[in-house]
Amino acid sequence: MNQTNDRLWVAALGGVNEIGKNMYVLQYGNDIVVIDCGSKFPDESLLGIDLIIPDISYLLSNQDKVRAIIVTHGHEDHIGGIPYLLKQLQIPVYASRLTLGLIEIKLREHAILNETHMVRIDANSKLEFGAIQCSFFNTNHSIPDCLGIVFDTPEGTVVHTGDFKFDMTPVNKQYPDLHRMSDIGKKGVLMLLSESTNAERPGFTPSERLVGAHIEEAFNKADRRVFISTFASNVYRLQQVVDAAISTNRKLTLLGRSMLNVVSVAQELGYLNIPSGMLVDTDEAKKLSPEKIAVLCTGSQGEPMAALARLASSTQRQMKVEAGDLVIIAANPIPGNERNVARIVDNLFALGAKIIYGSRSELHVSGHGSQEELKLMLTLMKPKYFVPIHGEFRMLHQHRELAEAVGVRHENIFILNNGDVVETDNGVTRQSGRIPAGQILVDGLGIGDIGNIVLRDRRQLSADGILIVVVTLSKIEGQLLSRPDTISRGFVYVRNSEELIQDINQLVIETVEKMKHEQMSQWNTMKKTLKDSLGQYLYARTKRRPIILPIIIEV
């Protein structure tokens, strides 16, 4: 999309009509600022995919205009895509102290930390990128050092809230800056971009402080080991687990790479206070009596390779869940993860564990504001135009109704798809045009090299398997030199299907003879003919559609 130099526009490259991979773009003239670059985990339909990140093709085609990326906070859905972005765009990263620490872990893993310019910011920072001036305000969420962003441009002020709640009794005393938000609103906000995750939940989100007492109560009642799984990035929750372990005279051990990384960074920067000697490794933990140990692990969202899933399936090499152990899942499943979490809970029950989980356990509160908090943000900012972000369509629509309830006009609210542009020109704001947006699939070291065709083949392989038919032909006469060799993987078990295999081989012989009679000699044509005839036959006989791979060898 071509933009003239005197227009302001914003667009989402990720995070609209989805949970995760948040990424937004603000442009005025020839200056582009990127807000967040997150990732999300694939669902069951994306077989073999490790990670999903935003499509940055628009930024790459305008890289001479991209000035910086500003990160609102350190959750994976806001920082997970940053290493992949920085491998293609050399731009500075602006973030708060803890957020920078978490980003540094990722950049070190990708071996690009030394090539990246990192700038620490806080609520008092001021930045300038051409005609775009940036300032910040404190919010609170389920991770420390969260910032909202204020963009002052010649066309007006745009505010991006980041993820937020209004917790008036925060565990770490990082209060939301209501006075600053009110001042921003009094000066006039052209457009507000505000998160919508809990737009369907009435009332206020409870304070994180309430969780601590329930964790300690659960620890006190446990007469054996306690395993507790939560979001590794919820540093407040981690501190409450540490405090509960202290009060019940338990040592603490950690399972899961992200848990180890976050605890290390949070301790180093002073966000997590763990007494010396309290953390023990798994070998030492095994020597302690069961009532003297607590295990803090990853996997609260049912991730198949995370520590909790391995514990539930008894494949975790370092620790085992035994009958009578208490397992606490101190997190609610993100939409789409319910089945995986339920499977883990079932497996834990089968091991004889006692389990505390679910929304009624009082061992989790959301880090996102509910309806009254979303309305409070709207009331403080008093925007002329409103763009609900960070949520699926039902959440965005609910947030629009909340905005209308506090006085934002219906026609001034824009519900977007990723790639849609909201443009302001000479005081007139409207939705206009699109920029490229979508998702890039990461599979191992491959970034974006897995497309729909490969995914379709993977789904077909998982459903019906593969049939390989090896045909050996005379190079001169073109006739069969031996019977076909048929190999089945995931389709049928050959030893139990000898009659079917014989019939397949007979069909191959007849098809080859027919092609020879019709003087078909091009390999591509021969392979296609074999695939078509075998595909029709196998579906009629078995109602299955395996991938058929003919291999023709000329001797």
N, C-alpha and C positions, 0 to 999 in steps of 0.2 A: 504494500500500500504506500503510495507516495504522499508525504506530508509536506506542506509548505512551512516556511520558517516561523510564522507567527501564530501557530496553532498549538494548543495543549491537548494531549490525548492520553488516555490510559487504556490498558488492555490486560487481560489475563492470559498467560501462557500455560497455566495449570492452576488447579485449586477451585475451579468453578464447576458445579455439578459433579463433584467428586470429593472424597475425603483423601487428602494427601497431595503430594508433589506441587505444593503451592509455589507460584511464581507470577509476578506482576511486573508490568513495564509502564513507566511514566516517561513521556517525551514532550519536550517543548523545543520547537525549532530543531537545531542540530544536536541537541543534548538528550541522551537517553540514560535513565537510571533504572536499574533492575532491583526489585524488592524480593528477596528470598529466592531460593532455588532448591526445592525439596524433592523427595523421592517417595514412592510408595511401593508396597509389596504386592506381587501379582496374586490374582485369584486362581482358582483351580483350572480355569480355561486356558491359562497361559503356561503350558507345560514346559518345564525346564528353565523358565525365565527367573532370574534372580532379583531384578529390580526394574522399576519403571521410573523414568525421569522425563522432564519436559522437553519438547522439541524446541531447540533454540535457533532454528534456521533463520528466523527474522533477525535475530541479534547478529548472527554471523554475516548476513548480507549487509548489515549496517554497523559493522564493528568499529568503524572510524568514529561513530557517534556515541558509542557506549562508554560512559564515564566511570561507572562503579556499580557494585552490588552492595546493597544495604540489607543486613539480616536482622529481622525483628527478634528472634530468639533461637535457642539451640536445639529444638526438636527435629527429629529426623525428617518430618514432612516439610521442613523449612530449610534444612542444610544438606540433606542427603545427596542432592544432585550437584553440589558446588564443585567437587573435584572434577566431574565430567565437564562442567562449564569452563573451568579454568584451564583445562587442557587445550581448549580451543580458543578461548578469549583471555588475553592478558589484561585483566582489569583489577583494580584494588578492591579489597573486601573490607567493609566497615561493619563492625559488630561490637557488642558489649563484652565485658571481660570473660565471663563464663562461656558465652557463645563462641568467642574466638578460641578459647581453650578446646572446645569440642570440635570446632572446624579444623584446628591444627592436627588433631588425631587423624582425621580423614586425609588431610593433605600429606601427612607423613606416610601413611599407608600407601598413597598413590605416588610417592616420591616427587611431589611438586611443592613441598613446603618452602624450600629455599628460593623458589622462583616466584613466590606470591607475595605481594605487598599487602600486609595486614595492618589495619588502623583501628585502634580501640576507641570506642565512643561511649558516651553515657547521656543521661537526660539533659545535661547542660551543653552538649556539643552543638556546634554550628558548622554546616558544610555548605559549599557553594559549587555548583556545576553549571557554568554559563549563567543563564537567566533563572536557573532553578536553585532556590535556597532551601536547605533542609534543617529542621530542628526536631527535637524529640521530647517525649514525655513518658514517665514511668507507668507501666501497667503491672498487674500481677496475674500469674498463670500458674501452671504446675511445675515451673522451672524458674530459677532466679534470673534476674537481669533481662526482663522483657521490656521492649520499647515499642511505643507507637511512633509513627513518623508524620511530620508536618512538612508538606512541600508548598513553599510560597513561589508562585509564578506570576508573570504579568497578567495572566488571565484570571487568577484567583488562587485560593488555597485548597489543596487536596490533602486529606488526612487518611492515612492507612493505619488501622488500629492494631494490626497483628492479632494474635490470639490473646484473649483477656477474660478476666472475671473481676468483680469488685469484692475482694476479700478484705474486710475491715479488721480482721484479727489474724494477719498472715503469720506463719510460723517464723519467718526470718525478719519480720518487721519491715519488709519492702512493701510499703503501702502504695495503692494507686494514687496518682497525683491529680486529685479531683480539681484543685484550684487551677492547675495548669490547663487541664481540659476545658474548664469553664472559661478561662481567658481566651483560649483558642476560639471557642464558640462565639464569644462576644465580639471578637475582631472580624468574624465572618468566615464561614467555611463554604466554599463553592461546592465541593463534592466530598462525601464520606464513603470510604470503602471499609466495611465492618464485617467481622466474622459472624457466621450463621450456624455454627455447629450445634448449639443447644436452642435454636430458635423455636423448637417444638415443645420445650420444657417450660412449664409455668413457674412463676415465683423467682426466687434467688437460688443460686448454687451455694450449698453449705461451705463453710470454711474448712480448709485443709486441717486446721487445728483440731477439729472434732475427731479426726481419724486416729490421732496419736493415742488417745485414751483407750480406744477399742483394740488397737494393736497390742498395747501393754496388757490389757485384760486377757486377750487370747494367749499371750505368752505366759501369763501367770497360771492359767488353767492347764497348759500343756505339761504332761508328765514325761514326755520323751522329746525327741528332736523336733524343731520347728523349721519347716521350709516355707519361705515366703517369696512370692514372685510378684513383681510390679514393674512399671516402666522404669528402665534404668535412668532415664533423664529426669525423673521426678525426684530431685535432690531433697526436697522437703520430706517426702515419704521415706527416703533412705535414712535421713537423720532420725525420723521417728522410730524406724526399725532399730537403729543403733541405740537409741535411748531405751527402748523396750528391752533390748538384750542386756544393757547395763543394769537396768532395774531388776532383772531376773537372773543376774549373775551368769550370763551365757557368753561364750566366745562366738565370734561371727566369722563365717567363711563365705566366699563369693564364688558363684558359678556363672559362666557366660562371659564372652569377650567384651560385649558392650558394657556389662556391669563392672567389670574390672577397669575398663577405660574411664568410664564416667566417675567412678569412685576415686580413681587415681587423680584425675584432673580436679574434681571438686575438693578433694583433700588438699591438694597442692595450692589451690587458689583461696582456700579458707572458707569454702561454702559448706563443708562437711567436717564435723568434729568427731573423730574416732580416737578414743584413748589409746595410748601406746600399748602394744601387746594384746589388744583385743582382737585384731584380725589374725586369723590363723589359716594355714593352707589346709588342703583336704586330707593330707596324710596325718597331720597333727589332730585334725578334727575327728578322725576315725578312732584315735586313742582315747578321746574324752568320753565320759559317760553320756548317754543320750540326753539327759536333762540339762547338760551343760553346753549345748551347741545349738546355734541357729544358722540356717543356710539362706542366704539372699541370692536369688537367681533370676535370670531372664526367662522370657517365654510366656508372659501373662496373656498374650494375644493368640496363643496356640501355635506359634511358629514351629513347623515340624522339626527344624534342626536346632532349636533353642534348648536351653538346659532343662526347663520344666518338661517339655515333650520327651526328652531323653530319659529323665527320671521316671516319667509315667510308663514308658515302654521298657524300663530296666536296661537301657543301652548306654546310660551315663557311666563312664568307666570309673570315675573318681568317687561317686557317692551312690547309694541306693536308698530308695524309700522303703521302709519296713512297716509291718503291721503296728498300728498304734502311734505312728508319727503323725504330727499335725502339718497339713499343707494349707497355706493361706494364699489365695489368689486375690491380691489387693489391687484389682483393676477390673473395669467392666469391658466386655468385648467391644471393639470397634465394629460397626456394621459390616457384615461379611465374614467376621472371624468366629461367629457363634458356634458353628459346627466343630471347628478345630478345638475350641476350648472345651466344648461338651465331651468330645472324644477323650481329651486328656483327663477330665474329671472322672469319666467312667473307668478309665484305666487305673487311676489312683484309688478309686473305691475297690477295684478288683485286687489291689495290692494290700488292702486292709487299712489304708490310711484314713485319718479323720480329716475332713476337708471343710474349709470355710471359703465360700465363693459367692458371687452374684451380688446384685444391687441391694439385697436385703441384709447383707453381712455387715454393713456400716463400716467397712474397711476400705472404702474408696469414695472419694468425691471427685466430681469432674473439675477440670481446670478451665472450663469454658463457662462463660456467663449464660444464665438462663434468661427468660423473656424480660423480666423486670430490669435486669442489668443491661440488656441490649437496648431497651427503651431509655435507660438512664444515659447511656453513651450518646444516643441520638439527641436526647434533650440537652445534654451538655454541649454538643457540637453544633446543633441547630443548622444542619446542612441544607443548602438549596436543592442539591441533587444527591441521590443516594444509590450506591451500588452494593448490594449484599454479596459477600464472597465467602470462601471457605465452607462449602457445604453442598449437599445434593439438592436437586431442584425443589423438593418438598420443603427443605429448610430455607432455601432462598425465598420461596413464595411466602412462607410463614413470616420471615423477617420483613418482607415488603409490607405485610399487613400490620406488623408492629410499627413500622415507620409511618404508615398512614395514620395510625392511631395517635401518634404524637405530633402530627401536623405536616408531614412531608406530602406534597401533592402526588397523586397517583402517576401522573404523566412525567414526573421528575424522578421516577425510580426505574432503574435499568437492571433487568435480570439478563445476564449475559451467558453465552457459551464461551469456552476457551477460544481465543482468537478474535472475538468481537471487540470493536473499538468504540469507546465513548469519547467524543471530540468536542472541545470548546473553542469557538472562533468568534471573536468580537462579542463576548458575553452570551452567545447562544450555544447551548449544550445539547447534543443529540447523539444517538447511536449511528455510526457511519462506517461501513466497510468492515473488512477483516484483515488480519495478518495471519501468516501461517502459524498453526498451533496444533498440538497433538501430543503423542507420547512416543518416547524412544525406549526400546526394550534392551535391557542389559542381560547378556547371557555369558557368564564367565568373563573372558577378556573381550568378548565381542560387544560392541556398542552400536545398536541400530542396524545390525546385519541380519536380524531375525525378523522376517516379515510375515504376512498373512499366509503365504504359501507354505513356508516352513512350519508354522503353527498348525496349519490344516493337516500336514503330513504327520506331525506329532500326535494330533488328536486321533487320526486314523490308525496310526500304529498302536496307540494305547487302547483303542476300541477293538480292532480286528486283526492286528498283527501284520506280518509281512510274509509273502511267499516269493521265494527266489527260484527261478527256473534256469538251469544252465544247459544250453544247447550247443553241441559240438558239430560243426559242419565241415565238409570237404571244401577247401578253397577253390578247387577247380570245378567239381561237379555240382557243388552246392547241396549235396545230400547229407543226411544224418550219418555220422560215423559211429554213434553209440546212442543208447537210450538216454533221454533227458535225465538230468539230476535235479531233483526237486527238494528244496530246503524250506522248512516251515519254522517260523519263530513267532509265537503268540497267536498263531492262527489255529492249527490243529497239532496234536501230538502225533508224530509220524507213525510210531509203533502201533498206535491204536486206530490208525486211519489208513491202513495199507490199501484197502479197496479204493478209497478216494484218491490217494496218491497215484495208484495205477491208472485210474480213469483220467487224472490230470495229465499224466505222461502220454497216454494214448491220444488225448486231444491235442497235445503239443505236436506229436508225430504227424497227425492228420493235418494240422494247420501248416506245418513246415512243408509237407508234401504239396499241399494246395498252393502255397506261395512259390514253390519251385516250378509247379506246372504253369502258374501265371507269370513266371519269370520275374518275380519280386526279388531283388538282390540288395537294395539299399537297406542298411542296418536300421535306420530310424523307422522306416516303413515296416520292416519285419517285426521290430520290437513293439510298435504300436498295434500291429495286427494280433500278435500274441497276447498283449495285455487286454485288448478288447474281447477276444474270444474267451480267454480264461476268466476275465471279470464277469462276463455274462453267465458263463457256466457255473462259476462258484456261487454267485448270488442266487441263481435258480436252485442250486443244490443245497446251500447252507444258509442263505439269507444274510451272509456276511460279505463285507467288502474289504478284504485285506489289501495292503499295498502290494502290487505285483511288480517284481523286478526281473525282467528277462535279461539274461546274459548270453550273448552269442559269441562263440569262440570259433575262429576259422583256422583249420590245420592244413 
